[in-house]
Amino acid sequence: MNCRSEALEVSVEGRQVDEAMLALLHTILLHRSTGKFHYKKEGTYSIGTVGTQDIDCDFIDFSFVRVSSDELDRAIRKAVGEFKDAMGNGTDGMGQISLEFYQKKKSRWPFSDECIPWEVWSIKVNVVNLANEQERQICREKVGEKLGEKVINIVEVINRHEYLPKMPTQSEVDNVFDTSLKDVQPYLYKINFQITDTLGTSVSTTMRRLIKDTLAL
Amino acid sequence: MMDSDLSPQDKKDLDKFIKFFALKTVQVIVQARLGEKVCTRSLSSPTGSDWFNLAIKDIPEVTHEAKKALSGQLPGIGRSMCVEISLKTSEGDSMELETWCLEMNEKCDKDIKVSYTVYNRLSLLLKSLLAITRVTPAYKLSRKQGHDYVILYRIYFGEVQLTGLGEGFQTVRVGVVGTPIGTITLSCAYRTNLAFMSTRQFERTAPIMGIIIDHFVERPFGNMGHMHPCNYRAPGEDEGAYNGVEDSQEVCTTSFSTSPPSQLYCSRLSYQPPDFCHPSTLNAADPHQVTTQMGIPGKEGGVPQQVPVQPCHGAQAEHGRVSSCPPADHVPATPSSSGEDAETSSRSVEVKSVSPCDVLETTFTRKVGAFVNKPGTQVTTASLDLPFAAFAPRAYDLEENDPMVQPPESPATSSPLQGSLHSQGSGESGGPAQDDFVMVDFKPAFSKDDLLPMDLGTFYREFQNPPQLASLTIDVSSQSMAEDLDSLPEKLAVYEKNIDEFDAFVDTLQ
């Protein structure tokens, strides 16, 4: 099965990185989370209720809706915080954060479980530095509009109703959903990121080149 | 349309899903235009009443209006359900902002499972609706609604009308869900004229409303529902009945009285942020009173309560000293204009500077009892006949002896009061040297002054100012420094002699 891959790109000011990432990641997760499953006899199950809440951004003229789950919010904020730290402070830079939904496939011993992604969202971030307050004000509004466009893009992709994992039986539910949260149940996901320096080369390629050069000597 | 492929149970389920989907769609749209942030809780166990596994509250009036518009029918092919969002200014101008359309087209998906796939996809579509309703331009406008304008909604059923949106309106598709009887589509057409104006500009320049003439289009269709305001709060989870707004078109003036949420009122206040007054500089000789008044939103209606805040008190002009305790009988200045224009005063802060003659007589006149010297029994017999005799300067009470001006040097100093009692006239004689100063003896309230030499007043006077530290006076310190230096060798000798003692002490510490 092919993994669906979607790319989004935003240019933001340094202090807007957190909120922009939260807005987009939460919008995606809103659509990729269900209520908690409660399995009953005869293979039926009932689904819990997902609440939502409005979040206003402080540095961007934008509001978004996220799932009402503090646990999920904390997990996303932690990942975004790590991404922000890796991006550095204030200087221009580029980075990419990716949200990958995957299924686990149990393998026999000694092989570990396989993680098979079925949808990957890549969000490219360009961080710009602004000179004065007027530019920042314009940036607030512009980034707000851009994020609105990105939300429309996300909704468009999701409503194509392409591949979604089958609803699992009770024994399989942990291969499809993250059942560790108390109140909601998102599909299994992981968040990765990579930072590119201003030269446009990613850190990993630089390292690879260094190692190759060292070995070549 | 062949429905025979669909089992009766599936058909029944599908109709129910579509009906409740339509009702929930309306709820999401209207709640997103209420002007408040929406927040609902996730529940791990289903309650059985949360359609599409989403916590979307039901505002009864909105459900009622939606059902009225549907009149027992369901959205279907050629029968669209539309929610029109418009803006109405306080001057009566109105303008359509957006129209949300729930339509069905003929494209069927026969193989799709109704009770499972369709249901889940409708749930997904509602989530998308939640996200998109925050993205269209009307969202920001609705968050700032209040005094200048309100957001209204209208539900109608039948043909979609988009002419009121002006030229160049944009459309955004929220999503589609295929069903065996047709494909449900949800989309939004929104006005873009505002997109070129900043929302701030729109709030302030109301005359622009007059320029947009294309919305005065005579509506050819009969089923025109009334416009409803999007400015009431959803009832709490436990509330069944809802005492909401009656179906009324005119909402501008009633938006205050329709038990607005206090947050709405505060948002109106935020249009013109109150200028917190700074107390005017106090002239020591001529005290002014400054009262800050802010309109505080009341829970019902729009009448603010005038509450004086932070009254600043003038200086008690007693030898330049400022009293920091407000007198107990402080009278807040309540200007007569507070009743006249409650609305404007609720949005701005009035700074009232009351001249002393108006109100302050009761507050800033010297309290004769506390601070005025009671004529002693033997002292000023001659002046007792004079009015304000207490204020008359007395020969023996010169400024340098006044304990309020110069602190007593040591407790041994006899109080001037004693002096006045026991040395009548034997002190400094001489005419009234100081006409400028009014000598006032310190008389603490409720204390008797003729019994003990050390009364409360004396005690207070004498210990009011602490004496200078001996080590800080220059000559004393220099003396002691010299003394210290001289005595140093002796001290060292003593310590060396007792060195064993010190060592033993140190050992006990370890």
Interface residues (C-beta under 8 A of the other chain):
Chain A: T27 L30 H31 T34 G35 K36 H38 S46 I47 G48 T49 V50 G51 T52 Q53 D54 D56 D61 S63 F64 V65 V67 S68 S69 E141 G148 V151 I152 I154 V155 E156 I158 N159 H161 M167 K182 D183 V184
Chain B: K37 V38 C39 T40 R41 S42 L43 S44 S45 P46 T47 D50 N53 L54 A55 Y116 R121 L124 L125 K127 S128 L130 A131 I132 R134 V135 Y139 K140 R143 V172 R173 V174 G175 V176 V177 G178 S198
